[in-house]
Amino acid sequence: MKKSISVIIIGCVTFLSCKKSFLTIQPQSQATSVAFYKTTADISNAVIAAYAPLQSMYNGNFVTMMEARGDNIEDLNPGANAGTEFNIDRFLAKSDNVDITNAWGGASVNGPFGVYNGISRCNNTLIHLDVVTDPALKSQFEGELKFLRALHYFNIVRLWGAAPLVLAPISADDAKKLSRNSVQELYTAIESDLTQAISLLPVTYPNVADLGRATQGAAKTLLGKVYLTEAKYPQAVSTLKDLVQAGNAYNYSLLPNIAAVFDVNNKMNAEIIFAVRFNKTIANQGHGLSTYFNQPGLDPKLIGAYEPADARRDLLNTVTLDANDKPVKKYYDTFDPNTKTLGNDFIVLRYADVLLMYAEALNEVGYSTDAFTWLNAVRSRAGASTFSPSGLPDQGSFRTAVIQERRLELPLELHRWFDLIRTNTAIAALQNSGLTPISIQAYQYLYPIPQSELDISTNKTGFTQNVGY
């Protein structure tokens, strides 16, 4: 089946047949959208279904597109999947690359799901929220959907730049006529959705079964990251400050032991702000080993950058399960040797990221000793030596240090490539890494628009390919 804009935007909505529990993810089944949105329970199921595409994205295409693209790891298997992932890693991917196409669309009923599939689910449910008679529950659902939609568009604008901005269900004919909205229009919509989500979402959920749903803190964190990406540093400081100041309601904290953050038996701990949930005890709700950094080609310069006492270094060592399966400790989980199914959640936002973003934003507003507190909190937890103004005497030296610290704290968490792009250092970083030498150009900071989308579009002037492809 050709994956197209029209199918993505108005395509059949796949719902999760499930209980109120969000933790207990149930098998998928199909329902028609026309007959479905009748009761609060229907809306609840549709909201849960809106989370489902994240499993496919963060268990597959995003790992390659957001991590292997940078200087932390490289793909060492050019023959796998006809070189699809290898070509992305080596900047050889063209507009017909299957991974890039799936990340954009994902039109099939059972996946893979792409960002526009996720947006469609949000849009299709948002217009039916009046079915919900409980005002608090209605607000929560709206906040969740707008958080998810903002996350999708944030990924879109960072991966492809200008792109169609669709905020309501549209017809197939209208979908084919879409233009690529500007980057600024996309960011305006992202900021609007997240600002509304902050006002609508609860700080916490009373039921353990709801851990994993978007919260007010998740929306604030994501908005802070958006502002940082846009170089809106005062706004980033104001937003992130709410999450770190003493006595705040969010109660996020750094765990004393960095390894405990990723322990599969310690999910949704005090450091986790938003994660994509997986459950290996339920059919089709776990994930495979290969997509979670199995035998990664790590940059030796990254490994060498850790101090001897830094506990984060050990998380990048591998655990040998058999000749072919050697996952990094960071994402280790026991698995059935027959199915090789794992149950690790994928952490999208965590508190250490907040502290480093806050330190960076403070420094960009104006060099001061305040920023050292948050940078050093992360380093101290890891057992690394701390920084002082004598060692980082100006804004430029602090900027370099905090970006390097993000690399040391967050490797294999899909942040590095975007950090390199927003600081315009990707070309230099790849040239200076210990990985296979790669020659890239600035246009490759963005991915090509999938050729299948260009082919189906009837708007040949408003929906065009990215420069260079």
N, C-alpha and C positions, 0 to 999 in steps of 0.2 A: 504494500500500500504506500503510495506517495505521501510523504509527510508535508503538509502544506499549511499556510497561514489559515486558510478557511477551516481546515479540520481542527487546527490547534484552538482557534478562538471559539468556535461553536460546537466543537466535537462532543461526542457522547461523554457525559460525566460519569466516572466510575466511583462508586461509593464503597465505603467499608461497612460491611454488615457487622456492627459491633455494639457492645454494651456502653454504658456511660464511661467505663474505665478507659482512659487514654493509654495507660501503661500496657494494658492487655490488648495488644493489637490483634485484631481478628482477620480471618481470610477475606479476600475481596469478592464482591459480587456486583452485578450490574443492575442499575435501575434507570428508568427513563426520567429525564429531568421534568418533563411536563406533568407527570403524575406524582412526582416524588415529594415536592415541597408542600406538605399539607399540615404537618404538626410540628411542635417543638422538637419531638424526637427525630423527625426527619431532618430538621435543620441541624440538630446536634450531630447526626451521622454525617451530614454533608460537610460540616466544619471539620470533623475528624478526617474525612476523606481529603480535605484540602491540604493536610499535612503529608499525605501519602507520597506525592511526587518527590519530596525531599529525600526519601529513602533511596530512590533510584539515582538522584543527582549526586548525593554525597557518598554513595556506595559505588560510584562508577566514573562517569565522565568528568566530574569536577576534580577528582583526584589527579587526573592527568592534566586537565586544562588549567588548574589553579596551583598545582604543586610541582609536577614534573617540568612545567614550563620554565620554572625559575632555576636558581643555582644551588638548591639544597640536594636534589637528587637527579639522576638521569635514567632513562629507559635503556636497559642493556639487552633487549630482545627485539631486534629489528624484524624478525620473522613472525612474531605473534600478531594474530588478527590482521594479517596482511599489512602490518606496519602502521596501523591506525594510530596507536598511542605513540609509537616511536617517532612518527612524522610530526606529531604535535610537539613532542619534546625537542626535536631537532629543528623546529621552525620550517618544516617542509610541507606542512599540511595545507591543502587547497580547499576550495569551497565545497568539494564533494566528500570531505572527510566525514565518516559515519558518526564518530563521537561528537563532533561539533554540531552536526545536524540533529542528533538525538538530544543534545543539551539544549538546543533552541526549541525543539518541538515536542517530540514524543507523542505521536497521535494514536498509538495502538491502545486497545482497551486495557491490557494488562501491563503496559510499560514497554520500553523505558519511557519515563515521563520527563519532559523538558520544562523549561521555565514558563513558556506560554501555556502549556497544559496546566501548570499550577496556577497561573493568573486566571485562566478560564474558570477553574473551580471556584476561586475566590469571587470573581465577578458574578457567576451564576448563582451563588448562594447569597451574596450581599443584597441582591434585589428582592429576595424573598424573606428577609428578616422580620417583616411585620407579622409573620405567622407566629412569632415568639411573643407570648403575652407577659412574661416576667421581664420587667424593665432591666434589672440587673443582668440577667442572663443574655438578653438581647444585646446589651452594651458589651458584655464579654465576648460574645460571638463576633460582633462587628470589629472589636479591637483585634481579635485573633486573625481574622481574615485580612485586615488592613496591614497588620504586621507581616503576614506571610506575603502579601502582594508587594509590599515595600522591599522585602528581602529578595524576591524574584527580580524586581526591577533594578535593585542595586547590583545584583549579579549581572544582569543584562548590560547595564550601562558600562560596567567595568570590563566586560568581556567583548562587547561589540560596539560600544559607543552609541551613536544615534540609533533609535529603534522605534517601532510602532508603540505608541502609548494607548492602551486599550483599558478603559476603566468601567466598562459595562458590556454585557453580551451584545454581539452584533451579528448581522446576517452573513451568509457565505459570500454573497456578492460584494457587500461592503468590506469584508475582510480582505478580499482580493485587491481592493482599491487603496489599501492603507499606505500611508507614507511613513518615512522614518522621522519621528519627532526628534528635536534637537536634544543634545545632552543636557542642556539647562532645563528644558521642559521635563525631562525624565527626573532630574534631581528635585525639581519643584514638587512633582507628584510624590516622590519618595518621602520628602520632608513632610508634606501634608499628611500622608497616610500614617507616618510614625508619630507625628504630633497628636493626631486624633487617637491613635492607639494608646498613647501614654495616658490620655484622659479617660479612656474606656476600660483598660485592662486592670485586673486586680494586682496587688503587690504579690500575693501568694494565693494558692488554692488550698482550701481546707482539707481536701481528700488527697491522700498519697497517690491514689490511682490517677490523678490529674497531673502529676509531675511530667513535665515535657511540653505542656501547653505554653504558649507565649504569655509572658507576664509584663507588667509595667517596667520592671527593671530590664527585661530583654529589649523592649522598645527603646528605652533610654540609651542602652548600650549601643544598639544598632544606629540610632540617630547620631550619637557621638562619633561613631566610626564614619558615618556619612559626612558629617561636618569636617572631620579630619581629612577625609579624602578630597573634599572640595576646598581645602585650605581655609575654611571658615573657623579659624582657631579660637576666637573669643566665644563663639557659639559652642564649640566643642568643650571648652573649659567649663562653661556654665552648665551644660548638660551632664557631663561626666562627674562634675563635682558632687552632684546629688547622690551619686553611687558610692563615693569614697569618704565623704565628710562624717565626722563622728556623730553617732546617734541617729544615723539615717535608718529608714524603715526596711531596707532591703536585706541587711544582714549577710551580704556576701563577704567571704574572707578567703585568704590564702590558706590552704591546708599546710600543716607543718612539714609534711612529707610530699614532695612533688610526685612521686610514683603513685601515691594514693589517689591523686586526681583522676588517673586513667584506669584505676583498678576496676575491672568488670563487676566486682562484687561491691562496689562503692559508687554506683551510678547516682547521678543528680545530687552530688554532694554540695557543700557550701560554696565551692568555687565555680560550679557550673551555672551559667546564666541561661543558655539555650543550647539544646542538643537535639540531634535527630535520633529518635529512639529505634532500637532494634531488639528483637527477642528471639533467640535461637531455639526456644522450646516450642515455638509456634511455626507451623509450616509456612514457608515463603516470607517470614518476617525476620530471619537472620540475614547474614551476608557472607560472602565468600572470603577466603583468606587472601586471594591474589590482589583484591582491590584495596586492601588495608596495608600496603607497604610490606609485601612479602619479598624478601631479599632485595631491598632497595639499593640502587647504586648511589650511595651517599657521597657528598663532596668531602674529600679528606680534609680540606681546609676548614669546613664546618666542624668536623670532629676535633681538629687541632685547636680550634678557637676556645674550647672549654678549659678552664683552669683545672688542675688535678683534683681539687676537692669538690668540683661542681657536680651535684647529683644528677643533673639533667643529661650529662654525657652518657650515663649508663642506659638511659631509656632508648638510646639509638643503637645499642647493641642488639644482636639478633638472638632469638631462641630457636635452636635447631629441633624441629619436630620430626623431620625426615629429610631425605636428600633434596627434595624439591620445596619444602615448606620451612622457611626461616623468617618468621615475622619479627619486626622490631619489638622490643619489650614494651614500648609505649602502647602498642595495640595488641598485646598478647591476650589470648583467651584460649582456654581448653576447647577442643572440638572433637566431634565424632570423626574418626579416621575414614569413615565411609562417605559421609556427607560433607565433611570439612566446613561445617556451618558455624559461624561465630555470632556472638551476641553483643559485642561492644557497641555502645552508642557512639555517634560521631559528634564531638563537641564543636559547636559553631561559635559560641561566645562564652568566654570565661573571665573570671575576675582579674587574673594576671594581665590579660589583654587590656582591661579597663585601666589598670594602674599605669601601664606603659603608654597607652594613648593619652591619658591625663598628663603624664610627665612630658610627653612630646608637645602637647598643645600648650601647656604652661610655658615651655621654653620658647615656642614660636611666638607667643604673645609678648614675651620679653624675658630674657635670661635672668633667672633669680635662683636662690638656693632652695626655694619651695619645691621645685621639680625633682631635686635629688631624693627627697623623702620617698617618693613613689617608685622611682627607678631602683633605689637601694633596697626597698622592701622586697622586690622580686629577686634581686641578686642574693640578699641575705637568706631568703627561704631556701635557695638552691645551694647555699654554702659557698658562694663566690665572694670575693673581696668587694667592698663597697667603693663607690666613687666619692670624691670630694671636689670642691671648687678649685683647689690647687691643681688637681689632675685634669679637670675639665673646666678651664678658666673662662670660656666664652660660649656664646650661643652655638657657634658652628661645631665645636668639639662635643658639646652635649648632644647636638642633633645626630652626629655620627654615632655616638655611644648608644643612644636610645634605639636607633634603627638596628644596630648590631645586636643589642639586647633582645629585641623582638625576634631576631633570627635564632638566638640561642634559647629563648624561652618557648617559642611557638613553632618549631620545625615540624613539618608533616601535618600541620593543622590548617593548611590552605590560606595562609596569610602572606607568605613571603613574596609571591609573584605580584600581588597587588601593592605591597609595600614598595617594591622596586619600581612599579609603574608610577605611583603617586609621587615618589621622590625623584623620578626621572633618572634612575641609576641602573636600570635593568641591563643595558648594553655593557656598561663598565663592569657590573657584577659578574656577568657571564664570562667576560673576557678575563677576569681576575680569579675565577674559580679554579678548582682542581679537576673539574669535569672535562669531558671531551670538548675541545675548542669548537665554538659555534659562532658563526657570523650572523648577526641579526641587524635589522634596520628598524627605525622608529615606528614605521607603519605596522610592524608586527607586534606592537603593544596591544593591538586589537586583533580579534579573530575575523576570518572572512564570514560574511553572511552566507548561510547555506545555499547552494545553487538551486536546490529544490524549491526554496522560498522565492527566489528571483524568477524561476520559471513559471510559477503559478500566479505571480502578481501581474495584474493588468495595469499597474501604475509604474510604467517604465522610467519615468522621470523622477518620481518621488520616492521610489523604493529601489535603491541602487547599491552596488557593491562597495565595500570599503576600499579606499585608495590603496593601490599596490597589489591587489589580488586579481 
